[in-house]
Each structure stands twice: as C-alpha cells, then as structure tokens.
C-alpha cells in the first residue's frame, strides 16, 4: 500500500481550498497517529506552517516522545498544560453534581480530550490555523475516541487508514520506529488501548478490511461497539420543519 503521495496532495488541496495562507495545528501526544499526521503536514505544507501543541495533564510519563517528534520534524511548538483547567472544572463539578464512581471515571477520561480540543482551537484562532484530526479508522470504527474531543477537527488526513496502515505510512515517512510502534494508550488509565478494547488492532484491522475473524465473541463485540458509536461519525441530527421536508 502506498497512498502517501496522494495523501500529501490531498492535504495541499485542502489548504488551497479552505485556507490558502493558514497554518496547520496538530496536537502532539508522542504516539503513532499524531506523529504520522504531523509528518504528513510537514511534507505537504513545509515545517514553517505546522504548529505542534503538547498538552500534558500534569506530568506526562512519555512526553519525551513528543519532544522527540518535535525535534525530528523541526516544527514550532507550544506546551499547554491542561492540569489547572481540568482540576478546576472537575472540583467544581464534584462539589455540585452527585454522580456514581463509574460515571465520574468516564467523565475524567473524556473531559481532558475535550479540553485539549478547546486548546487546539484556541491556538488555531491565534495563528490563523486549521486543526488536524489525528484519529485513525480503527479507533473510529469502534468508537475509541471522545465526541467533540479528539474526534473533532477541521480535516482528517488519516481517518480512512487502519492502525496497521498508519504505521506503514510512518515507515514511508521515515519516522523513528519507536514512535511508529509505540504501544497506544490513553495516558490516563495505565492500560493500553488493546487491553481496554479486549482485542488487538491486528484482529480489528483484518476484520475491517476483509471481514475475516476467527473469534466470534470478538466479532460480536466489535459489531456492537461499531453500532453503538456510529453517532460519533455522523452529522448532528436536526429537526426539519414540515415545509422543509
């Protein structure tokens, strides 16, 4: 598979049509997806038009990977720590809203992603930017993203590439192998993506592309997750008046 040149040209055309003189704003987590997305943007636009944003929530144990990518690509970057914003909001909600522990855990997992997207759009507004979505097809297929968090953005270069295919793009771009094959994790649960999902990306990617899967229980789980999370991939439903139907 080599869609690299077509993908780079697609990014260039997006900016020609939707922001000829705009900069590309991309959140840098140090993982494969954000690394590949940032590298694609540099190839398409040049490093002077790409701005990386590192957004730790307090201390980030693997932030060295983010700095490695920034130095490798040579792009401008900002470090915006979201800890105070997250803690301020969380403490206020905790005082006012009585929720069970499970619901609060979900809140604490999804809210940082939404604060990060707000941060990216804040930086975008300051630098005449367009925000890159860094989700891949595998994550989107099973809803492993946060609505209006990391699932948001102005354009999505890798959203039709599985995790396996994104790694191939990373190799073609010449990225350091430790970034390409870094174990995907959300940085909050101390578990890898695959541990939380209950199956590997290899199994998921093969099923997405071929429909083939050996474990029927995993197939049922993937199908259930896909159906339950389709709302994340569709436009917001809106009521149409009778005279508009």
N, C-alpha and C positions, 0 to 999 in steps of 0.2 A: 504494500500500500504506500503510495506517495501522493498525497494531496497537498504537500507543503507549498509548492509554488502557487497553486490555485487559491489556497487559503490566504497566503500573503497578499495576493492580488485582490481578494475579496475584502480584506481589511482596508487596503488602499482605496478601493472604490467606495467603501462605506464612508470613509472620511471625506472623500471628494464630494459625495452627495449630501452628507449630514454634518459637515463641519470641516471645511477645507483647511482652515487655519487653526483647528482645535488641537489640543493635546490629548493624549490617551492617559487615563488614570486607572491604575490597577493596584488592588490590594495584594500585598506580598506576604504569604504565610510561610514560605520556605518549602512548601510541598510541590508535588509534580505539576498540578494543574495551574497554579499561579505562576510557576517558573516557566512553563511552556507558553502560557498566554503572554507573559511579559516579553519573552524572547521573540515571539511572533510579532509583537507590536514594534519591537526594535528593528526587526527585519523589514517590516512594512513601512515604517514612518521615520526611522532613524532614532538614535538614542536621545537626541535633544528634545523630542516631542513626547517622550514617555516619562511619566512620573509615578514612582512606586510609593505605596503607603504601607508602612508597617504598623500594625495595630494590636500590640500585646494588651492583655487584660491583667495588669500587674506584671509579674515575672513570667516570661515565656521560655520554657526549658530548651526549645530548639530554635531560638531566634538567630543563632549563628548561621543557620541555613538561609535565612532571609538575607542576612548581610553578605553571605557568600554569593547569592544570586545577584544582589545589587552591584557588588564589586565585579562580578563576571561580566555583567551587561554594561556597566559604566553609566547607569542612569541616575538622574536626580531622585532623591527620596526624602520622605518625612517620616518621623516616628511619632505617632499619636497614641499615647497610652490611654485606653478607654476605661481604666480601673475606676477613676473617680466618678465618671458618668454612670457606669454600671452600678457601683455601690450606692451612689446617691439615689438612683431610681429604685434599686432593689430594697434599700432600707425604708424608703417612703412607702412602697407597696406593701412591704412586710408589716408595717405599722397599721395600715388602713384596710388591708384585704386579708380575710381569713380563708386560706386555702390549704388543702391537704399536701403532704410532703411530696407525693408523686407529681402533682400539678406544678408545685413550686420548682421541682427539679427540671421539668420541661421548660418552664419559664427561664430558668437560669442557663439552660442550654441554648435556647433560641434567641434570647434578648441580646447577648453580645454580638451575634451575627447582624441583628438589625441596627445596633448602634454603629457597628463597623460600616454598614452600607450608608447610614446617615453621614458618617465621617467622610466616606469617599465622595459623596455628593457635595459635602461642604468644601472639600479640596477642589473638586471639579468646578464649582462655582467661582472659586478664587482664581483658577488658572485656565478658564475658557476650555473646559475639558469634556470628554465623553468617557463614561465609566464602563470598563470592561467587565462583563460577567465571566467568571472563571469556572463555572460548573461544567462537568462532562456528561455525556449521555447516560453512563451507568448510574451516576448519582441521581440524575433527573428521573430516570426510569422507575426507580423505587422510592422516590421522594426524599432522598437523603440530602436535603437542603432546607433552608429556612425561608418560608414565604416572606417576601419583602426584606429578606436579609441577603444571604449570598446568592439567592436565586434571582435577584434583581440585577439591573444594569441597563446600559444603552445598546450594547451589541454583545453577541455571544460567539466568539470565534471557535470554541471547541465543544459546543453543546451537542453536536452531532457525531462526536467521536467517543468511543468507549474508553474506559481507563487504559485498557491494553493499547489502543490506538494512540492515545495521548502520549503514552510512554515511547511509542515508535516515533512520534513527532519530535519528542525531546531528544532522542538519539540523532535524528536527522538534523536537528538544530545544533548539535554538538554540546548540549548541556552536560554538566558534571553528572556522572552516573549516580552519585549518592542523592542528588536532588530528584532525578527521574524515578529512582526506585525506593525513595523514602517511604516508609510504611505510613499509609494515610490514616490520620486521626483527627478528631475534632479539637484536641488540645484542652479539653475540659473534663472528660470522663475517665481519663487514664486507660482507655481502651482504644484499640484500633478500629477503623471503620468495619473491617471484616468481622471482628469479634462482636461488634454491636449488631451488624446485619444478620449474622448467623450463617454466612456463606461467603465464598471468596469472589473477588472481582473476576477471576478467570472463569468460574462457573457462570456468573451473571452475564459476562460479555459473550460467551459462547451461546448462551440461551437467547440473548438479544439478537445476535447476528444470524443464528442458524435455526433457532427453535429447538435445539437439541439439549437435553438434560437427563441425567441418569436418575437423580433422586427426586421422586415425585412429590415428596413433602416440601423440598426446597422449591420446586416448581410452583406448588400451591402458594407458598409464602411469597414468592416473587410476584406472582399474578395478583395476589391480594394487595400487596404493597403498591403495585403499579396502579391498580384501580382506585385505591383509597387516596392516592396522591395526584391524580390527574388534574385536580383543581389548581395545583401549583403551576401547571403548564398552559393553562387556558386563560383567555381574557376574562376579566371580571364580568359576570352576568349582569345585565341591566334590563329593567322592565321597559317594554315598549308600549307606548300608548296605542289605543285602538286605531287611531288614524295614521300610525306609523308602521303598522304591521302589513 
